[in-house]
Amino acid sequence: MQDQKEVYISIFNEYRDKILRLCFAYLDDRSYAEDIFQEVLLAIWIGLKKFRHESAYGTWVYRITVNTIFLFNKRESKRKTEQVSENIIDSSVHEMEQKIHKERKLERLYEAISSLEEFDRILIGLYLEKLKYEEIGSILGISANHVGVKINRIKDRMQKQLNR
């Protein structure tokens, strides 16, 4: 049991930010993304006992994340579309403007991502995590070449949308 706890803590420390980013890239509501994050962490803990070491922990964690997101989407027919921005306290006007500008760019990026089809949202989320095409293909069950083609097409569509 102690070994499982140590492995879980190691996985948590290495992948928590990546899991969160993937959840936020797919879900446009912060509370839903945080809920999915918790579900993923629970699934990792439960699944750790059955992990067969047939793939790297990273691949396994991403598969759990993607599958949890897909299941959540099936259960939930509607999600809120508004995101509450965090309050900026004790920062200069210049820092606030920079942060607001950056948040607007991120919001536009997340809006562009959320307008993609379900499979493409996951694909681009994994790409943004800087995974290799081979690993993305392994997670999603497509070839590395197909990953490259789809990513280029997604980038083109998103660029057109962001330029509007």
Buried (B, 14 or more C-beta within 10 A) or exposed (E): EEEEEEBBEEBBEEBBEBBBBBBBBBBBBBEBBBBBBEBBBEBBBEEBEEBEEEBEBBBBBBBBBBBBBBEBBEEEEEBEEEBEEEEEEEEEEEEEEEBEEEBEEEEBBBBBBBEBEEEBBBBBBBBBBEBEBEBBBBBBEBEEEBBBEBBEEBEEBBEEBEEE
